[in-house]
Every structure is written in structure tokens, then in C-alpha cells.
């Protein structure tokens, strides 16, 4: 597990909002709910959608909590 995944898992545990780009679309104040691994690929589940971690760019952990 790389450092970005560890920060993301910590954000999920602490219930922090996250911000990131996914396929050239920006997602602000997303509620990260679950980080799972399936067949070597990590999936991020948010309140609205599931994302493949390898396509996530410019991940930011926000100070705001939900």
C-alpha cells in the first residue's frame, strides 16, 4: 500500500472530506466511505459513486469532517 492509499485510509477513518480529479472532472467535498481491493485494484467508494484509484489524480485530504 503506497503513501497516498494510507492517507486516504486515514481520511476515511477520520471521516474527512476529500477532493480529487477523476478523468478530467473535479470532485470537491466528496465523502470517502470505503477503500477496498479487488484483484489487485483499489476501489474508492464515496457517497455518490465508486472510483478506480489508479485514475484518481491530485488527491487532497480536506480538514472538514462529515
Phi, psi and omega in degrees: 000124182279177186294324178297319179295322179294317177296321179295318178297322177295320178297321178294315180297321182273356180060048175267150172286156176231161177225140182195167173254138178222115182051051177063021175238135183268135176243115180253146176050046178277139176273107178280122184252322187205138174242117183233159179241129177227115178056042177083358178252137179266137178240134177254122177258126176249183181293339184247332191200165172253143182231145172278128187296326184292343179265355180280132179234154175051052180289130176231134174266122183269156181284335181294143179242156176247000000 
